[in-house]
Amino acid sequence: MSDSQLFSNNVAKSTGIKVVVVGAGFGGLTAAIECHRQGHTVEIYESFPELKSLGDIISFGPNAGRIFRRWSDGLIAERLRPLSINLETYGFKIHKWTGELVYTQPPHKYDPEAPVFNGHRGELHTVVFKYAKDDLGIPIHLGQKVTEYFEDENEAGIILECGSKITADLVIGADGVRSKARELVLGYVDKPKSSGYGIFRAWFSNEDMIRDPRTKHFCENGDTFNGWIGPDVHFLFSTIKNGQDCCWVMTHKDEADIEESWQLPGKLEDVYKVIEGWDPIVKAIVEKTPSLVDWKLVYRDPLPRWVSGHGRIALLGDSAHPFLPTSAQGATQAMEDGVVLAVCLKEGGKGNVPDALQAYQDIRYERVKAVQKTGETTRDMWHKADWDEVARNPSSIQLPREDWIFRFDAESNAKEKFGSVLQKVQEVN
């Protein structure tokens, strides 16, 4: 099969629906790719002036892998796989903060139809971005800040900082936790709140790790994943790409003002304070970190709605539902949003965009709310661990892998539910 055939596979007949997506993160890109697959005309507007490979580790569960796998008959999944951690023989080794190995969680069994991807956010994002822009030809306008959203009964649109006015049948606000689209949808400014926690995060090469006899074993035996659990704090460390790259994240108590200091360069001395009295191997890892980010975790209560009054603007991903990292589902749920929204538009047709967007919200809302909660329950399970109970039942400390989350097929579910959900929407309207 030629590349052109691969890139055009499964693209439906044109629906005549024009979609504008604001934001080129994983959620926005997925929404655009899925709209393209379903036959809608779509373009993306992004405020960042250029693509940069920024960030550290990001996780995509098998429910996201199932989505990636459908793109061009598995081609994108093949591109993502060598960039991702391979734990087929290692698993997840969970330690008490004092150093004792408590439990080794078996690796997730590889499923080629629903693979798991954990890798550098920027590297994985670059693959998806280039697929959308270069392979599928989706227009992506960089350096275009949106200053205003608008809608009426017949169309929606955005106004750019340069003064340009863009119109479409609908606008998808995939513009992140500080979403501008959210203001129009809700009718008021809903600022994110501190979760009471922050994360120190770092990504670096293995050079210094290899030189130290205390840490070289993490980099000489393939990919690894280790965690240390302490009182109201946890430290996760991975080596990736056959031990070439190292990554760690530490979730800790932090009541900082997120308006002033949401994401800043971190200080190693602050990390050392948190891990004082911990397993010395943790400090041996941390001290090799050339730079880190101090990221304040934000949250918001579930929004009353994701769709605007005229039904032409819809929120997606972090703009509607920011996730705690302990859910390991934030980006994956944004991808599911994009899939469901595109399906609903296709099933509803050009004459039913407002009802289709309402159906999108109704299909997604309760699932997203339930998955969001897992971020809190996993964090609390670790941070408030009963170590006597863990000694009796070591598997109780493992990272949850729940079938109702992982085995979910967003596309099939949306197609199955759309008719009945649309009927209820239209009865109300």
C-alpha positions in Angstrom: 0.0 0.0 0.0 1.4 3.4 -0.9 1.8 6.3 1.5 -1.0 8.2 -0.2 -3.3 5.3 0.2 -2.4 4.9 3.9 -3.0 8.6 4.6 -6.4 8.6 2.9 -7.7 5.3 4.3 -11.0 5.4 6.2 -11.7 9.0 5.2 -15.4 9.3 4.8 -17.3 11.2 2.1 -17.5 15.0 2.8 -20.2 16.0 5.2 -20.0 19.7 4.3 -19.3 20.6 7.9 -16.6 23.2 8.5 -14.8 22.9 11.8 -12.3 25.3 13.4 -10.1 23.9 16.2 -8.3 26.2 18.6 -5.2 24.6 20.1 -2.8 22.1 18.6 -2.1 19.9 21.6 -3.0 16.2 21.6 -6.7 16.9 22.1 -6.9 19.6 19.3 -4.8 17.5 16.9 -6.9 14.4 17.6 -10.1 16.3 17.1 -8.8 17.6 13.7 -7.6 14.2 12.6 -10.8 12.5 13.6 -12.9 15.3 11.9 -10.9 14.7 8.8 -11.5 10.9 9.0 -15.2 11.5 9.3 -15.4 13.8 6.3 -15.5 17.2 7.8 -13.4 20.1 6.6 -11.1 21.2 9.4 -8.3 23.7 10.2 -6.4 24.5 13.4 -5.3 27.8 15.0 -2.5 27.8 17.5 -1.0 30.7 19.4 2.5 29.2 19.6 4.7 30.5 16.7 6.5 27.2 16.1 6.6 23.6 16.9 9.0 22.8 19.7 9.8 19.4 21.3 9.1 20.5 24.9 8.1 18.7 28.1 8.8 15.4 29.7 7.0 12.1 30.1 3.4 11.6 28.9 1.2 8.5 29.1 -1.3 7.1 26.7 -3.3 4.1 27.9 -4.6 1.4 25.6 -7.9 3.3 25.1 -5.7 6.0 23.3 -3.6 3.3 21.6 -6.8 2.0 20.0 -7.3 5.5 18.5 -3.7 5.8 17.3 -3.9 2.3 15.8 -6.7 3.3 13.5 -4.8 6.2 11.9 -3.6 5.1 8.5 -3.8 1.4 9.3 -1.4 1.5 12.2 1.3 3.7 10.6 1.3 6.3 13.4 1.3 3.6 16.1 4.4 2.2 14.4 6.1 5.7 14.5 5.2 6.2 18.2 6.4 2.8 19.4 10.2 3.2 19.2 9.9 6.5 21.1 8.0 4.9 24.0 9.1 3.0 27.1 9.2 -0.8 26.7 8.4 -2.5 30.0 7.4 -5.9 28.7 10.1 -7.6 30.9 10.5 -5.1 33.7 7.1 -4.0 35.0 6.8 -1.4 37.7 8.9 -1.7 40.9 7.2 0.1 43.8 9.3 1.0 46.9 8.5 2.5 50.3 10.3 5.8 50.6 12.8 4.3 53.0 14.0 2.0 50.2 12.3 -1.4 50.6 10.9 -2.9 47.4 7.3 -3.5 48.3 5.8 -4.9 45.1 6.7 -5.5 41.4 3.6 -4.8 39.3 3.7 -7.1 36.2 4.0 -5.3 32.9 0.9 -4.5 30.9 0.4 -7.1 28.2 1.1 -5.7 24.8 -1.9 -5.6 22.5 -1.2 -4.6 18.9 -4.7 -3.3 18.5 -4.6 -1.2 21.7 -0.9 -0.4 22.4 0.3 1.7 25.4 2.6 4.6 24.7 4.7 6.4 27.4 7.4 8.7 26.1 8.6 12.3 25.8 5.7 14.6 25.3 7.4 16.7 22.7 8.6 13.7 20.6 5.3 12.0 20.6 3.5 15.3 19.9 5.8 16.0 16.9 4.8 12.7 15.3 1.0 13.5 15.7 1.5 17.1 14.6 3.4 16.1 11.4 0.9 13.4 10.6 -2.0 16.0 10.7 -0.1 18.7 8.9 2.1 16.9 6.4 0.5 13.6 5.8 -3.2 14.5 5.9 -2.8 18.1 4.8 -4.8 19.7 7.6 -4.1 23.4 7.7 -2.4 24.4 11.0 -2.0 28.1 11.5 0.8 28.8 14.0 1.4 32.1 15.8 -2.3 33.0 15.7 -3.6 34.0 19.1 -7.4 34.0 19.5 -8.7 37.1 21.2 -12.4 36.4 20.9 -15.0 33.7 20.2 -18.4 34.4 18.8 -21.5 32.5 17.5 -25.1 32.9 16.5 -27.7 30.3 15.5 -26.1 29.6 12.1 -22.3 29.8 12.6 -19.5 30.3 15.0 -16.1 31.8 14.7 -12.9 33.4 16.2 -11.2 36.7 16.0 -7.4 36.7 15.8 -5.0 39.1 17.4 -4.2 40.4 13.9 -7.8 41.3 13.4 -8.8 38.5 11.1 -12.2 37.0 11.5 -12.6 33.2 10.9 -16.1 31.6 10.6 -17.2 27.9 10.5 -20.2 25.7 11.4 -18.6 25.2 14.8 -15.5 26.0 16.8 -13.8 23.4 19.1 -12.0 25.1 22.1 -9.1 22.8 22.8 -7.2 25.7 24.2 -6.1 24.2 27.5 -6.6 24.8 31.2 -6.6 28.5 30.9 -9.2 28.4 28.0 -10.6 31.5 26.5 -13.4 29.5 24.9 -14.6 28.5 28.3 -15.6 32.1 29.1 -18.1 32.2 26.2 -19.5 28.7 27.0 -20.0 29.5 30.6 -20.8 33.2 30.4 -18.2 34.0 33.1 -14.5 33.5 33.9 -13.9 30.3 35.8 -10.3 30.4 37.0 -8.4 27.2 37.8 -7.7 26.5 41.4 -4.7 25.0 43.2 -5.1 21.3 43.8 -2.9 21.7 46.9 -0.1 19.7 45.1 2.8 20.5 42.8 5.1 18.4 40.6 8.8 18.6 40.2 9.5 17.2 36.7 12.7 16.5 34.8 14.0 14.8 31.6 17.8 14.3 30.9 20.3 12.0 29.2 21.8 9.0 31.0 25.5 10.2 30.9 25.9 11.0 34.6 23.7 8.0 35.6 26.0 5.6 33.7 29.1 7.0 35.4 27.7 6.4 38.9 27.8 2.7 40.1 24.8 3.4 42.3 22.6 4.3 39.3 24.1 2.8 36.2 22.0 -0.4 36.4 18.9 1.7 35.5 20.4 2.5 32.1 22.3 -0.6 31.2 19.4 -3.1 31.1 16.8 -1.6 28.8 13.8 0.5 30.0 12.9 0.7 33.6 10.1 2.1 35.8 10.4 2.6 39.5 8.3 4.4 42.2 9.0 5.5 45.8 5.9 6.2 47.9 6.1 8.4 51.0 3.8 10.4 53.3 1.8 12.7 51.0 4.4 12.4 48.3 5.5 10.0 45.5 8.5 9.9 43.2 8.4 8.1 39.8 11.5 7.4 37.8 11.8 6.0 34.3 14.5 5.2 31.8 13.4 5.2 28.2 14.7 4.3 24.7 16.7 1.4 25.9 18.0 3.4 28.9 19.3 6.4 26.9 17.0 9.0 28.5 15.9 9.5 32.1 12.8 11.0 33.5 11.4 11.6 37.0 8.4 13.3 38.4 7.6 14.0 42.1 4.1 14.9 43.3 4.2 16.8 46.6 2.2 19.2 48.8 2.2 22.7 47.4 -0.2 25.6 48.2 1.5 28.2 46.0 -0.6 30.9 44.2 -1.1 29.5 40.7 -1.8 32.9 39.3 1.7 34.0 40.1 3.7 30.7 39.8 1.9 28.1 37.8 5.0 26.7 36.0 8.5 27.8 36.8 12.0 26.5 36.8 12.5 24.3 39.9 15.3 24.2 42.4 17.1 21.0 43.4 17.4 22.2 47.0 13.6 22.3 47.3 13.5 18.7 46.0 16.2 17.7 48.6 14.0 19.0 51.4 11.1 16.8 50.3 13.3 13.6 50.1 15.2 14.2 53.3 15.5 10.8 55.1 14.5 8.9 51.9 16.2 6.0 50.2 19.6 7.3 49.2 19.2 6.1 45.6 16.5 8.7 45.1 18.9 11.5 45.9 21.5 9.8 43.7 19.0 10.1 40.8 17.9 13.7 41.6 21.4 15.1 41.9 22.2 14.3 38.3 19.3 16.5 37.1 20.6 19.5 35.1 17.3 21.3 35.2 13.7 20.8 36.3 10.3 22.4 36.2 8.1 23.2 39.3 4.6 22.7 38.0 1.6 23.6 40.2 -1.2 21.2 39.7 -4.5 22.9 39.0 -8.0 21.6 39.0 -11.6 22.8 38.6 -14.9 21.5 39.7 -16.9 19.8 36.9 -18.2 22.4 34.5 -22.0 22.7 34.2 -21.7 22.4 30.5 -19.1 22.1 27.7 -21.3 23.5 24.9 -22.3 27.2 24.3 -25.8 28.6 24.3 -26.3 28.5 20.5 -24.6 25.1 20.4 -21.8 26.1 18.0 -18.8 26.2 20.4 -17.7 23.1 22.3 -14.9 22.6 24.9 -12.5 19.7 24.6 -9.7 18.2 26.8 -8.2 20.4 29.5 -10.4 23.4 28.7 -13.3 21.3 29.9 -11.8 18.8 32.3 -8.1 19.1 33.6 -6.8 15.8 35.0 -4.3 15.1 37.8 -1.3 13.2 36.5 -2.0 10.2 38.8 -4.9 9.3 36.5 -2.5 8.8 33.6 -5.5 9.6 31.4 -5.5 13.4 30.8 -4.3 13.3 27.2 -6.1 10.1 26.5 -9.4 11.5 27.6 -8.9 14.6 25.4 -8.3 12.2 22.5 -11.5 10.3 23.3 -13.3 13.7 23.3 -12.0 14.4 19.8 -13.2 11.0 18.5 -16.7 11.3 19.9 -17.2 14.8 18.8 -16.2 14.0 15.2 -18.5 10.9 15.2 -21.4 12.9 16.6 -21.0 15.6 13.9 -21.0 12.9 11.2 -24.0 11.1 12.6 -26.0 14.3 13.1 -25.2 15.9 9.8 -24.7 19.6 8.8 -28.2 20.6 9.7 -28.0 19.3 13.3 -24.7 20.7 14.6 -26.0 22.1 17.9 -27.8 18.9 18.8 -24.8 16.9 17.8 -22.5 18.9 20.1 -25.0 18.5 22.9 -25.0 14.7 22.3 -21.2 14.8 22.4 -21.3 16.4 25.8 -23.9 13.9 27.1 -22.0 10.9 25.8 -18.7 12.1 27.3 -19.7 13.8 30.6 -20.2 11.0 33.1 -17.3 8.9 31.8 -14.9 11.8 32.0 -16.1 12.7 35.5 -15.5 9.2 36.7 -12.1 8.9 35.1 -11.1 12.3 36.6 -11.8 10.9 40.0 -9.3 8.1 39.6 -6.5 10.7 39.7 -7.5 11.6 43.3 -8.1 8.0 44.4 -4.7 6.8 43.1 -2.9 9.8 44.7 -4.6 9.3 48.0 -4.0 5.5 47.9 -0.3 6.2 47.7 0.0 9.3 49.8 -2.1 7.9 52.6 -0.9 4.3 52.4 -1.5 2.0 55.3 1.9 0.2 55.3 0.7 -2.5 57.7 -2.0 -3.3 55.2 0.4 -3.1 52.3 2.7 -5.6 54.1 -0.3 -8.0 54.3 -1.4 -7.3 50.7 1.5 -5.8 48.6 -0.6 -5.7 45.4 -2.9 -3.1 47.0 -0.2 -0.5 46.3 -0.1 -1.1 42.6 -1.1 1.4 39.9 -4.7 0.7 39.1 -5.5 -0.7 35.6 -9.2 -0.8 35.3 -10.9 -2.5 32.4 -13.7 0.0 32.2 -11.1 2.6 31.4 -8.6 0.7 29.3 -10.9 -1.5 27.2 -13.1 1.4 26.2 -13.6 2.0 22.4 -14.6 5.7 22.1 -15.6 5.4 18.4 -17.7 2.3 18.7 -19.4 3.6 21.9 -20.3 6.9 20.2 -21.8 5.3 17.2 -23.8 2.9 19.4 -25.1 5.6 21.7 -25.6 8.6 19.4 -29.1 7.8 18.2 -30.7 7.4 21.6 -28.8 10.3 23.1 -29.7 12.6 20.2 -33.4 11.6 20.6 -33.2 12.7 24.3 -31.5 16.0 23.3 -34.2 16.8 20.8 -37.0 15.9 23.2 -35.6 18.5 25.7 -35.1 21.1 23.0 
